[in-house]
Amino acid sequence: MKLTQEQKHEALELLIELVETPSTYFNEAAIMELAQDRAQKLGLPVSLHNYRFDPLDFDGLNLHGTIGPGSDGPLIYLGGHLDTVNITSGWTRDPLKGTREGNRLYGTGVLDMKAGSAAVLIALGMFYRDHPDFKGRIIYHFASVEEGPYGLGTTFFLKDILKEKPDFAIITEPSAALGEIDEPAICLGAKGGYNYKVHLKGASAHAATPELGISAADDGAKVVQALNRIQAKTHPVLGSGASCVIGFHSGGGAASVPGEAEVEVFRHVVPGESIDTVRQEVEQAIKDLDLKSETTLRFRASPAEGFDGGFPPYYTDQSNEYIQTLVRLMTEKNGAEPVMTVSNSIGDFNLVGGLRQIPTVLVGPLGDKIHQSDEYVELDTYYQLIELLYEFLVAELT
């Protein structure tokens, strides 16, 4: 299937509309309403999902729809997010104007991931128009606050809306950029991650007589060294997990032994590691130090019931039948097999593939400069993504 020039023009117009609608995380209402309107014009069932996150006094939105008669056939999930990071400095073009230069379109969030989201809408509209009586069902979802804390939009979408486990999920993140390559790719998985803090409580004393106190700073320094020495598991494809101290704070009054300290760690994990195994390794490491200070371990709070505040790792084996369909279609389209890679970043895909254990891949357009000035997408690969999604749905659902 090849897009006509008219279809490419319509796809470009939609992408420019999305780019020119500001949507930094926590500020997505306008783009959700725009996407809802465009989905309706494409003939797609569409709804807005409202959620509330009290700790931040935040009311958020997700856009989603379910397509299909529900007859025999698989349930396919197509997903993405419509928010962006805050606009960075250093732009040489207007970051909120879709600027076309040859095969490139520039703008904040154009690669991460408004192009992928637009491709889903266009492909779904074309597929549903051409094959209204397809077998199976499709659920599509565009999240808010993917770039912000917790992956709030996807967290509450999974909690409130997605009650049935899909057979396969395609998230149209820029798979090549996340895998740090520059050719068509399928991203099969990602490491996960947990953030935690160890609080130490010692006993203050005058700095002239430190032996009368318990220095939480001294004990904290020992904790830093111990946690940085933790040996993480290794996955044959994702590589090794990692324990990295990202913060250490301590201090007392003038000329005083510090009575308190705090160590903050980000722990990347691979399959076989979890919040429970991380908790066990930290508790054992601290126990082995035989510290004088009292210690308290706190993980980042859960954003909702059923979620642990982290991002579980996941990996989908490339022998999966749906991945094999993607490989065949991408090979036919590009003249070479796609590169199999994994993401070097953590995202909502960890919740879909890791927490819900849905076979999940990332497949997106090419481009560069995600989260940077002068971010761009290569337009020919945006059009090819639309064609690929359409062809995949035809292959699996008709």
N, C-alpha and C positions, 0 to 999 in steps of 0.2 A: 504494500500500500504506500502511495506517495501523496503527500499533500499537494494540492494545487496552489498556484500563486495566490489565488483569492483566499484560500484557507490559511496560508502562511501569513498573509496580511492581517487577517482576523486574529490569528494567534499572537502576532506581534502587537496589535492594538491592545489586546487584553493584558499582555505582559507589561506594556508601558503604563497602562492604567494602574496596575498593582504597584509598580515601582513608584509612581508619582503620588501614591496615597501613603502618607507617613504611617508607620506601624511599629514604632519601637515597643519593646515589651512593656506591658501594663497599659498600652495605649492602642489597642487593636480594634476598637468598636467600628471605626469608619471603614477599615478594610474588610472586616467581617460582613458588614452590610453591603459593601460593593460586591464581594464575592457571592453573597447570597443572591443579589440581583442578577449577576451574570450567570449563575447556575440555573436560575429560573428561566432566563432567556434561552439557555441551551436545552431546556426541556427536562432538567434533572430534578428529582425530589430533593428538597433541601430544608434543613431546620437549623436554628441557632439554639445552642445549649448554654444556659446560664449557670454559672457556679460561683460559690462564695468561699473566700479564704480569709477567715476572721483574723488570723495573726497579723496580716498586712492590711486589713480593712479593704480588701480588694474584691470587686465583682468582675468576673471574667467571662469570656465567650469562646465557644467552639462552634465551628460550622461542620455539619455532617449531613449525610443522606444515605439511604439504603435503596438500592435499585434491584429489581428483579422479581419474578413471580414466586420464588421460593420453591420451585420444582427441583427435582433431583439435579444435583450438581454442587460444586464447591462454593464456599463463601470466601471471596477474595477481598482483602483490605488494601485500599490505596490511601496513603497518608502523607501529610506534610505539616508545615507550620507557616503562618502568614506574618509572624512578628519578625522584627530585625533587632540587631544590636543598636545601641546609640550611635549616631553619626560620628565617625572618627574625624580627626583633623588631617589635613594634607590633601584633600580632594583637589584635583585640577579641573574637574567638571562639576556641574551642579549635582549633588548626590541625590536630590529628589526630583530629578528630571531624567527620564529615560533617554539617554543620548546614544544615538546609533552612529558608529564609525565602522564602515565596512561590515564585517561579519560579527562585530561585537556590539553588545548593548551594555552601557554602563549605568550604574545606579546602586544605591544602598539596598542590600538584600536581593539583588537581581539573581545572584547565583545561589545564595543561602537564605531562603530557597523559593523565591517567588516564581522563577522559571519552572521549577519542578511542580509547584502547585498549579500554575496555569496550565502546564502540560496535562495534568490529571483532569482538570475541568474540560479542556478541549477534547481530549481523547474519550472521556466518558460521554460527552454530548454527542460526538460522532458515532460511537459504538451503540448507544441507546437508540439513536435515530435509525441506524442501519439494521439493528438486531433487537427489536423490542421484545421478542419472545425467547430470549436466550435462556439457557439452563443455568441453574444456580443463582447466586446473588452477589452483589458488590456493595460493600460499605466503604464510603470515602469520608475522610476526616481531615480538617485543617485546624491545627491547634493554635492557641495563644500561649504566650509566656514560655516558649521553648527555650528562648535565649536567656530567660531569667531564672529565678530560683525554683528548684524542685521539678521543673517540667510541669507546671501547674495545669495547663490546659489538658495535656494528655493524661495526667494523673486523674483528673475528675471525669474526663471522657471515659476512661477505662472503668472507673468506679461507678458512674451513673448510667452510662449508655451501652457500652459494649458488653453485653451479657453472654454472648455466644462466642466461642473461640473460632476465629477464621482458620481456614486451611492454609492460607499463605498470605503474607503481607509484603507489599512493595512500598517503600518509602522513597520518595524522589529527591532525597538529599543529593548534593553533588558528590557522588561516590568516588570519583577519581581524585578530587581535591582532598576529601577526607582521608583517602589512602595515600595521599602525597605522590600521585602519578599524574600523567597528562595524556592518557589515552582511555578509550571506553572501558569501563570496569563494572564489575558486580562486587559489591561489598558484602561479605558473608557474615560479619559479626563485629563485635567491639568488646574491649575490656569494659568492666564496670568500675564503680568507684564509691567509696564511703568517706565521709568527713567526720572526724571525731576530735574531741579535746580531752586531755588529761589535766585535771585540776589538782594541784598539790597544796596542802595546808601544813605548814611547819609551825614554828614558834619564833616570834620576834625577840630580839635582844639588842643591846647596844653593840655597835660594831667594834668597840674596844674590848668587848668580852664575848666574842662570837660563840665560844664554847658553851655559853649559857642558853643559847637558842638552838633552833633547828632551821637551817637555811633551806627554804623551799627552792631557791635558785640553784644551790648545789645539787639537790636531789633532782630538780628539773633537768639540769644538764646531763645527769646520768640517764634519765628517761629519754632525752633526745638521742643520745648515742645508741641506746638499746633499741629504740624503735626504728632508727635508720639501719640497724643491722638485721632486721627481720628478713628471713629468707622466704620469699613468696613462691607460690606454685608456678609452674610453667605449662603453658598450653602449646601443643605442637604447631598451631597456626597463629594464635593470638600473641604468643610470646609469654613473657613473664609479667606477673603482677609487680607492684612496687610500693614500698612504704616510704613516704617522703614527709619529713617535718616541714611544714610551711609557715609555722609561727611559734615564737617563744617569748613570753612576757613574764617579767618578775620585777619586783622592786618594793622597797619599804620606805620608811621615812628617812630623813637625813641621818646619816651615820647609824643605820639600823640594819640588822640581819633581816633579809626578806622573809616575811611569814607566809607569803603565798606566791604561787607561780602557775602558769598555764602553758601547756604544750599543745599545738594544733597540728593535726596530721591529715594528709589526703592519701588514702590507701587505694591504689588501683588494684583490681582483682580480676581473675580469670575464672572460667568454669571450674568448679571444685572448691572455690572460695566464696564466702558469703559473709553477711554481717555477723553471723554466729561464730564462724571460724576466725574472723578478725578480732572479735571480742575475746575469744579464748587466747589468741596469741598475745594480745596486749596485756591481758591479766597475768599470763604466765611470765612475760618479760618483766613486768613490774614486780611480781612476786620474787623472781630470781635476784632482783637488785637489793632486796632486804632494806628498803628505805626507812628512814625515821619519819619522814613526812607521811601524812595521810593522803591517799589518792582517791579520786573519783573519776570514773570514765563516763563520758557523755557523747553519744552519737547525735548527729543532727536530727532534730525532732521529725516525726512522721507528719507529712502534710495531710494525710487522710487515712481512714481505717483501711487496713489491708496493704499499706505501703510502709516501708521501713526507713524512708528518708534518703535512701541511696539509689544507685543505678546498677542493677544486677548485670553481669556479663552475659553474652550469648554468642552462639556460633551455629550457623546452619550449614550442614554438609552439602557440598556442591552436587552430590548425587541425587538430591531432592528433585522430584520429577518436574516441579515448576521452574526450578533453576535451570534444568536442562532445556526446557522450552525457551527460556530467555537466552541461553547460550546459543541455541540454534538460530533464533531470530536475529540476534546481534551479529552473529557470524555472517549470516546471509546479507545483512545490511551493510556491514563494514568491511567485509572481505577478509576478516581475521577474527579469531576467537577473542572475546573480552578478557581482560586481565582479572583474575580473581584476587581480591585484596580484602583488607580489614580496615576498620576505621581507627584512626589515632585519636579520635575525640569521643566524648560521651554525649549522649543526647536522648531524645524521646524514644529513639529506636531501642534503647536499653530497657525501657518499660514494656514496649510491645514484644520484643524478642526475648528479653531476659525475665522480666516479672511474669508476663502472661505466657511465655514459652510458645509463642506463635512463630513458626518458621518465617524468618524475616530477612529481606535483603534490601540494600540501598542501591538504587540505579538512578543516576541523574545526568544532567548535561555537563559539558566541559566549560571551563572558565578559570578565573583566578581571583585572588585578593579577597577571599572571604574574611569578614570582620576587619577589613582594611580599607583605606582610601582607594578610589578608582577600581572598585569591584566590578567585574564584568562577566557576562556569559557569552559563549560562542553560539550565535543564533542557529547555525546549521545543526548543531547538536541538540538544541532546544526543539527544533522541528523533528529531528530524528527520534527524540524521546516520545513525542506525541505519537508518531507512527509506531514505535515499538510497543507502547502501552496498548494502542488499538489492536495491533497484531496479536499481542499476548492474550487479550480478552477474547478475540475471535478464536484463537487456537484452543483455549481452555474452556470456553463457555458456549460454543456453538457446535 
